[in-house]
C-alpha cells in the first residue's frame, strides 16, 4: 500500500511563496515520473508540474516560470516550490506517480488572497 502525504500548504497573499512537500511510503519513486496536481471545487484535477526519473521537468503554462518541481530519491520525497503566487493558484494540491497513479493522498490546501 502506497501512502502519499502532502504538506506545506497555507494562506498567503498574492505574490507570496509556499513550498509543498510530498512524502511517499510503500514504494520507491526513483524509477518514476512524479507530478504535482491541483483541484478546485467543480473542476477536474489538473497537472501542474512533473519531473522524470532523469530529472527533466515540465510545467503547465499557467505556472511556468513561477513553480519549480524537484525530487530527492534518497528521502523519497517530491517538492513544489511555488513563487509569485496568484489567487487563481488557490486549490488543493496533490502529488502522485504520473504513468500509473497510486492512491491519492489527502492533499494540502493552498489559498492565495488578493
Phi and psi restraints in degrees (value plus and minus 20) as a CYANA .aco file:
   2 UNK   PHI    -108.5   -68.5
   2 UNK   PSI     113.6   153.6
   3 UNK   PHI    -137.5   -97.5
   3 UNK   PSI     111.9   151.9
   4 UNK   PHI    -136.4   -96.4
   4 UNK   PSI     103.3   143.3
   5 UNK   PHI    -143.8  -103.8
   5 UNK   PSI      90.6   130.6
   6 UNK   PHI    -113.3   -73.3
   6 UNK   PSI     125.1   165.1
   7 UNK   PHI    -171.7  -131.7
   7 UNK   PSI     147.8   187.8
   8 UNK   PHI      85.0   125.0
   8 UNK   PSI     -25.3    14.7
   9 UNK   PHI     -90.5   -50.5
   9 UNK   PSI     151.8   191.8
  10 UNK   PHI     150.5   190.5
  10 UNK   PSI    -188.5  -148.5
  11 UNK   PHI    -125.0   -85.0
  11 UNK   PSI     104.0   144.0
  12 UNK   PHI    -156.3  -116.3
  12 UNK   PSI     138.1   178.1
  13 UNK   PHI    -100.1   -60.1
  13 UNK   PSI     134.1   174.1
  14 UNK   PHI     -72.7   -32.7
  14 UNK   PSI     116.9   156.9
  15 UNK   PHI      72.3   112.3
  15 UNK   PSI     -30.4     9.6
  16 UNK   PHI    -102.2   -62.2
  16 UNK   PSI    -196.4  -156.4
  17 UNK   PHI    -152.1  -112.1
  17 UNK   PSI     131.4   171.4
  18 UNK   PHI    -162.0  -122.0
  18 UNK   PSI     132.8   172.8
  19 UNK   PHI    -141.8  -101.8
  19 UNK   PSI      96.9   136.9
  20 UNK   PHI    -116.3   -76.3
  20 UNK   PSI     123.2   163.2
  21 UNK   PHI    -143.4  -103.4
  21 UNK   PSI     127.6   167.6
  22 UNK   PHI    -149.0  -109.0
  22 UNK   PSI      95.3   135.3
  23 UNK   PHI    -120.0   -80.0
  23 UNK   PSI     107.5   147.5
  24 UNK   PHI    -132.4   -92.4
  24 UNK   PSI     109.8   149.8
  25 UNK   PHI    -148.2  -108.2
  25 UNK   PSI     133.0   173.0
  26 UNK   PHI      73.9   113.9
  26 UNK   PSI     -29.9    10.1
  27 UNK   PHI    -181.6  -141.6
  27 UNK   PSI     140.5   180.5
  28 UNK   PHI    -114.1   -74.1
  28 UNK   PSI     119.0   159.0
  29 UNK   PHI    -110.2   -70.2
  29 UNK   PSI     -26.7    13.3
  30 UNK   PHI     -77.5   -37.5
  30 UNK   PSI     -54.0   -14.0
  31 UNK   PHI    -117.1   -77.1
  31 UNK   PSI     -14.1    25.9
  32 UNK   PHI    -136.1   -96.1
  32 UNK   PSI     123.5   163.5
  33 UNK   PHI     -92.5   -52.5
  33 UNK   PSI     107.9   147.9
  34 UNK   PHI    -134.1   -94.1
  34 UNK   PSI     129.1   169.1
  35 UNK   PHI    -159.6  -119.6
  35 UNK   PSI     140.3   180.3
  36 UNK   PHI    -130.0   -90.0
  36 UNK   PSI     121.2   161.2
  37 UNK   PHI    -151.4  -111.4
  37 UNK   PSI     140.7   180.7
  38 UNK   PHI    -161.5  -121.5
  38 UNK   PSI     136.3   176.3
  39 UNK   PHI    -167.9  -127.9
  39 UNK   PSI     115.5   155.5
  40 UNK   PHI    -135.6   -95.6
  40 UNK   PSI     136.8   176.8
  41 UNK   PHI     -75.7   -35.7
  41 UNK   PSI     113.9   153.9
  42 UNK   PHI      62.9   102.9
  42 UNK   PSI     -17.1    22.9
  43 UNK   PHI    -144.9  -104.9
  43 UNK   PSI     140.0   180.0
  44 UNK   PHI     -94.0   -54.0
  44 UNK   PSI     135.4   175.4
  45 UNK   PHI     -84.6   -44.6
  45 UNK   PSI     116.2   156.2
  46 UNK   PHI    -139.1   -99.1
  46 UNK   PSI     112.8   152.8
  47 UNK   PHI     -96.2   -56.2
  47 UNK   PSI     110.1   150.1
  48 UNK   PHI    -131.9   -91.9
  48 UNK   PSI     -48.1    -8.1
  49 UNK   PHI    -182.2  -142.2
  49 UNK   PSI     131.6   171.6
  50 UNK   PHI    -167.7  -127.7
  50 UNK   PSI     133.2   173.2
  51 UNK   PHI    -156.6  -116.6
  51 UNK   PSI     108.2   148.2
  52 UNK   PHI    -100.3   -60.3
  52 UNK   PSI     151.6   191.6
  53 UNK   PHI     -81.3   -41.3
  53 UNK   PSI     -47.4    -7.4
  54 UNK   PHI    -107.4   -67.4
  54 UNK   PSI     -21.6    18.4
  55 UNK   PHI      75.6   115.6
  55 UNK   PSI     -18.7    21.3
  56 UNK   PHI     -92.6   -52.6
  56 UNK   PSI     122.4   162.4
  57 UNK   PHI    -141.3  -101.3
  57 UNK   PSI     132.6   172.6
  58 UNK   PHI    -160.7  -120.7
  58 UNK   PSI     127.6   167.6
  59 UNK   PHI    -155.6  -115.6
  59 UNK   PSI     126.1   166.1
  60 UNK   PHI     -83.5   -43.5
  60 UNK   PSI     127.0   167.0
  61 UNK   PHI     -75.6   -35.6
  61 UNK   PSI     -53.1   -13.1
  62 UNK   PHI     -87.3   -47.3
  62 UNK   PSI     -40.7    -0.7
  63 UNK   PHI    -138.6   -98.6
  63 UNK   PSI     -24.7    15.3
  64 UNK   PHI     -77.8   -37.8
  64 UNK   PSI     112.2   152.2
  65 UNK   PHI      68.1   108.1
  65 UNK   PSI     -31.4     8.6
  66 UNK   PHI    -134.9   -94.9
  66 UNK   PSI     -53.6   -13.6
  67 UNK   PHI    -127.6   -87.6
  67 UNK   PSI     128.4   168.4
  68 UNK   PHI    -153.8  -113.8
  68 UNK   PSI     103.6   143.6
  69 UNK   PHI    -118.8   -78.8
  69 UNK   PSI     122.9   162.9
  70 UNK   PHI    -167.9  -127.9
  70 UNK   PSI     146.6   186.6
  71 UNK   PHI    -158.2  -118.2
  71 UNK   PSI     131.2   171.2
  72 UNK   PHI    -149.6  -109.6
  72 UNK   PSI      76.9   116.9
  73 UNK   PHI     -84.6   -44.6
  73 UNK   PSI     -52.3   -12.3
  74 UNK   PHI     -84.6   -44.6
  74 UNK   PSI     -56.3   -16.3
  75 UNK   PHI    -112.5   -72.5
  75 UNK   PSI     -27.8    12.2
  76 UNK   PHI      37.8    77.8
  76 UNK   PSI      26.6    66.6
  77 UNK   PHI    -150.5  -110.5
  77 UNK   PSI     136.8   176.8
  78 UNK   PHI    -149.6  -109.6
  78 UNK   PSI     118.1   158.1
  79 UNK   PHI    -142.5  -102.5
  79 UNK   PSI     126.3   166.3
  80 UNK   PHI    -146.9  -106.9
  80 UNK   PSI      88.9   128.9
  81 UNK   PHI    -106.8   -66.8
  81 UNK   PSI     102.0   142.0
  82 UNK   PHI    -136.6   -96.6
  82 UNK   PSI      93.9   133.9
  83 UNK   PHI    -136.8   -96.8
  83 UNK   PSI     143.3   183.3
  84 UNK   PHI      29.9    69.9
  84 UNK   PSI      28.1    68.1
  85 UNK   PHI     -85.1   -45.1
  85 UNK   PSI     125.1   165.1
  86 UNK   PHI    -139.4   -99.4
  86 UNK   PSI     135.2   175.2
  87 UNK   PHI     -74.5   -34.5
  87 UNK   PSI     -54.1   -14.1
  88 UNK   PHI     -90.3   -50.3
  88 UNK   PSI     -26.9    13.1
  89 UNK   PHI    -100.2   -60.2
  89 UNK   PSI     -28.4    11.6
  90 UNK   PHI     -79.8   -39.8
  90 UNK   PSI     104.5   144.5
  91 UNK   PHI    -198.5  -158.5
  91 UNK   PSI     152.0   192.0
  92 UNK   PHI    -111.1   -71.1
  92 UNK   PSI     108.0   148.0
  93 UNK   PHI    -124.5   -84.5
  93 UNK   PSI     114.6   154.6
  94 UNK   PHI    -147.0  -107.0
  94 UNK   PSI     133.1   173.1
  95 UNK   PHI    -133.6   -93.6
  95 UNK   PSI     139.3   179.3
  96 UNK   PHI    -192.9  -152.9
  96 UNK   PSI     144.0   184.0
  97 UNK   PHI     -87.7   -47.7
  97 UNK   PSI     122.4   162.4
  98 UNK   PHI    -105.3   -65.3
  98 UNK   PSI     -69.9   -29.9
  99 UNK   PHI     -82.6   -42.6
  99 UNK   PSI     -70.7   -30.7
 100 UNK   PHI    -153.6  -113.6
 100 UNK   PSI      91.7   131.7
 101 UNK   PHI     -82.4   -42.4
 101 UNK   PSI     120.1   160.1
 102 UNK   PHI    -100.7   -60.7
 102 UNK   PSI     158.4   198.4
 103 UNK   PHI     -81.1   -41.1
 103 UNK   PSI     116.3   156.3
 104 UNK   PHI     -90.5   -50.5
 104 UNK   PSI     123.1   163.1
 105 UNK   PHI    -102.5   -62.5
 105 UNK   PSI    -187.4  -147.4
 106 UNK   PHI    -100.8   -60.8
 106 UNK   PSI     -36.6     3.4
 107 UNK   PHI      55.1    95.1
 107 UNK   PSI     151.6   191.6
 108 UNK   PHI    -154.5  -114.5
 108 UNK   PSI     113.5   153.5
 109 UNK   PHI     -99.8   -59.8
 109 UNK   PSI     108.8   148.8
 110 UNK   PHI    -136.4   -96.4
 110 UNK   PSI     103.2   143.2
 111 UNK   PHI    -144.9  -104.9
 111 UNK   PSI     104.6   144.6
 112 UNK   PHI    -136.3   -96.3
 112 UNK   PSI      99.2   139.2
 113 UNK   PHI    -112.6   -72.6
 113 UNK   PSI     132.5   172.5
